[in-house]
Amino acid sequence: MSFGQKRQERARVSADLIDLGSESRQADSFVTFLDQICERFELDHAAYAGTNPVSGAVHGYVNYPEPWKRHYAENGLHRIDPTLLVASRSIAPVDWQRLERTPGFDKTFRDACDFGITDRGLTIPVRGPYGDIGMLSVTRDCSIAEWNKLSAHILPDLQSVAVHVHDTVMRSDALSRALRYPTLSTREREILQWIAAGKSQQDVGDILGISHRTVEVHLRSGREKLYALTTPQAVGRAIMLGLIYPL
């Protein structure tokens, strides 16, 4: 596995989950649009998820019930959910029936069943020009025969809808912010701020009461997230993005 592949794998495993529905002023209109998709195509639920090409974070809008949304986020199910992980690597729509033997499927949908969420569904990936990936997922609780008939009928239109949803979210303020600002941890920002103030790594360790090695681990992580080769580059980029302040 190459360095780039290892980095992508780390990002996939440790990715943050960002509910844009709780942050964006446009949230209500996006969720309403998901409701309209469900009504138009006789579906139960719909969800849009996108992956940040810089940080690997997963962000999106869903019209799932609030208890399931909380459970999903609190248990980090996006890290094992094959409807996201497989679809993000695919260029073709992924029917969830294909995923039944995929790692993470049983755990994800065993939990989902407890909240009344079916495993009948499909995910349509959309790839954008900047390395961005969007995924529109839809579900309906019905028999396999009914689902196969419905999905075959609605898939062509849903593919067009998926592109529209992704392009709309890509133009939204919420995603623009997510793409511009890497998700540095509080500790990473804190350390970069002290470095920007002219402190050495040893100084920072003493100030924060952590080891020199721990400081270096956080700096290395910050450099990777900021796509910086050196610490001064990371500091400069963090200042430019408004993540830390010049002193």
C-alpha positions in Angstrom: 0.0 0.0 0.0 1.4 3.4 -1.0 1.8 6.4 1.3 -1.2 8.1 -0.4 -3.3 5.0 0.0 -2.4 4.7 3.6 -3.3 8.3 4.2 -6.7 7.8 2.5 -7.3 4.8 4.6 -6.5 6.7 7.8 -8.8 9.5 6.8 -11.6 7.0 6.0 -11.3 5.3 9.3 -11.0 8.4 11.5 -13.3 10.7 9.5 -15.5 13.1 11.3 -19.2 13.1 10.8 -20.6 16.6 10.2 -24.4 17.1 10.2 -24.8 20.0 7.9 -28.5 20.0 8.9 -27.5 21.4 12.3 -25.2 24.0 10.9 -26.5 25.4 7.7 -29.1 28.2 7.3 -30.2 26.3 4.2 -30.8 23.1 6.2 -34.6 23.2 6.2 -34.7 23.6 2.4 -32.4 20.7 1.8 -34.3 18.4 4.2 -37.5 19.5 2.6 -36.1 18.5 -0.8 -35.2 15.1 0.6 -38.8 14.8 1.8 -40.0 15.7 -1.7 -37.8 13.0 -3.3 -39.4 10.4 -1.0 -42.9 11.6 -1.8 -42.2 11.7 -5.6 -40.6 8.2 -5.7 -42.7 6.5 -3.0 -39.7 6.1 -0.6 -39.4 6.1 3.2 -36.2 8.0 3.7 -33.4 9.8 1.8 -30.0 11.0 2.7 -27.2 12.9 1.1 -23.7 12.3 2.3 -20.5 13.9 0.9 -16.9 13.3 1.6 -14.5 16.2 2.1 -11.5 15.6 -0.3 -9.2 17.4 2.1 -10.0 16.1 5.6 -11.9 13.0 4.7 -14.9 14.2 6.9 -18.4 12.9 6.0 -21.0 15.6 5.9 -24.6 15.7 4.8 -28.4 16.0 5.2 -30.8 13.2 6.1 -34.5 12.9 6.8 -34.1 9.9 9.1 -35.8 10.0 12.6 -33.8 12.0 15.1 -33.2 9.0 17.5 -31.5 7.1 14.6 -29.4 10.1 13.6 -28.2 10.5 17.2 -27.4 6.8 17.6 -25.6 6.7 14.2 -23.4 9.7 15.1 -22.8 8.8 18.7 -21.7 5.2 17.7 -19.5 6.3 14.8 -21.4 4.0 12.4 -20.3 6.1 9.4 -16.8 4.5 9.9 -18.2 1.0 9.1 -21.4 1.7 7.1 -20.9 -0.1 3.8 -23.5 2.0 2.1 -21.0 4.9 2.4 -17.7 3.1 2.2 -18.5 0.9 -0.8 -20.4 3.6 -2.7 -17.6 6.1 -2.2 -15.4 3.8 -4.2 -17.9 3.0 -6.9 -19.0 4.8 -10.0 -22.2 2.9 -10.4 -25.3 2.8 -8.2 -25.0 0.4 -5.3 -28.0 -1.7 -4.3 -27.7 -2.6 -0.7 -28.5 -6.2 -1.4 -25.0 -6.4 -2.8 -23.6 -5.4 0.6 -25.0 -8.2 2.8 -21.7 -10.0 3.1 -19.7 -6.7 3.5 -17.9 -6.0 6.8 -20.0 -3.6 8.8 -23.4 -4.5 7.2 -24.7 -6.6 10.0 -23.8 -4.2 12.7 -25.1 -1.1 10.8 -28.4 -2.6 9.9 -28.9 -4.6 13.1 -28.9 -1.3 14.9 -30.9 0.4 12.1 -33.7 -2.3 12.5 -34.1 -1.3 16.2 -35.0 2.2 14.9 -37.3 1.0 12.2 -34.9 1.6 9.4 -34.9 -1.0 6.6 -32.0 -2.5 4.7 -33.8 -2.2 1.4 -32.2 0.7 -0.3 -29.6 1.9 -2.8 -26.9 4.6 -2.9 -26.0 6.6 -6.0 -22.5 8.1 -6.0 -21.7 11.3 -7.7 -18.1 12.4 -8.5 -17.3 16.1 -8.8 -14.5 18.0 -10.5 -12.6 18.8 -7.3 -12.2 15.3 -5.9 -15.5 15.7 -4.1 -17.8 12.7 -3.8 -21.5 12.9 -3.0 -23.9 10.0 -2.3 -27.7 10.0 -2.4 -29.2 7.1 -0.5 -32.8 6.1 -0.4 -34.8 3.4 1.4 -38.2 1.7 1.3 -39.5 -0.9 3.7 -41.0 -3.6 1.4 -40.4 -7.1 0.0 -37.4 -7.9 -2.2 -39.7 -8.3 -5.2 -41.3 -4.9 -4.6 -38.0 -3.3 -4.1 -36.4 -4.7 -7.2 -39.4 -3.5 -9.3 -39.4 0.0 -7.7 -35.7 0.5 -7.9 -35.4 -0.5 -11.5 -38.3 1.9 -12.3 -37.0 5.0 -10.5 -33.2 4.6 -10.9 -32.8 6.6 -14.1 -34.6 9.6 -12.6 -32.8 9.2 -9.2 -29.4 9.4 -10.9 -30.3 12.8 -12.3 -31.7 13.9 -8.9 -28.5 12.7 -7.2 -26.4 15.0 -9.5 -28.7 17.9 -8.8 -28.5 17.4 -5.0 -24.7 17.1 -5.0 -24.2 20.2 -7.2 -26.6 22.2 -5.0 -24.9 21.2 -1.8 -21.5 21.9 -3.4 -22.7 25.5 -4.0 -24.0 25.9 -0.5 -22.3 28.0 2.2 -22.1 25.0 4.6 -20.1 22.8 2.3 -18.0 25.6 1.1 -16.9 26.2 4.6 -16.3 22.5 5.2 -14.1 22.3 2.1 -12.1 25.5 2.9 -11.4 24.7 6.5 -9.7 21.4 7.4 -11.0 19.9 10.6 -8.0 20.5 13.0 -8.5 19.2 16.5 -8.5 21.7 19.4 -5.1 20.4 20.5 -3.7 20.7 16.9 -4.9 24.4 16.7 -3.5 25.1 20.2 0.0 23.8 19.3 0.1 25.6 16.0 -0.9 28.8 17.8 2.0 28.5 20.2 4.4 27.7 17.4 3.1 30.8 15.6 3.9 32.7 18.7 7.6 31.7 18.4 7.6 28.9 20.9 9.7 25.8 20.3 8.3 22.3 20.4 9.9 21.8 23.9 8.4 25.1 25.0 5.0 24.0 23.8 5.3 20.7 25.6 6.2 22.5 28.9 3.4 25.0 28.5 0.7 22.4 27.8 2.1 19.8 30.2 2.6 17.1 27.4 5.7 15.4 26.1 7.8 16.6 23.2 6.8 13.4 21.3 3.1 14.2 21.8 3.7 17.7 20.4 5.3 16.2 17.4 2.5 13.7 16.8 -0.1 16.6 16.8 2.1 18.7 14.6 2.5 15.9 12.1 -1.2 15.3 12.0 -1.8 19.1 11.6 0.6 19.2 8.7 -1.1 16.3 6.9 -4.5 17.9 7.3 -3.3 21.2 6.0 -1.4 19.5 3.1 1.8 21.2 4.4 5.3 19.7 4.0 6.8 21.7 6.9 5.6 23.2 10.2 6.1 26.8 9.0 4.0 26.0 6.0 1.3 24.5 8.3 1.4 27.6 10.5 1.1 29.9 7.5 -1.8 28.0 6.0 -3.6 27.8 9.3 -3.3 31.6 9.7 -4.5 32.2 6.1 -7.6 30.0 6.8 -8.3 31.8 10.0 -7.8 28.6 12.1 -5.1 30.4 14.3 -4.1 34.0 14.5 -0.7 35.8 13.9 0.9 37.2 17.0 
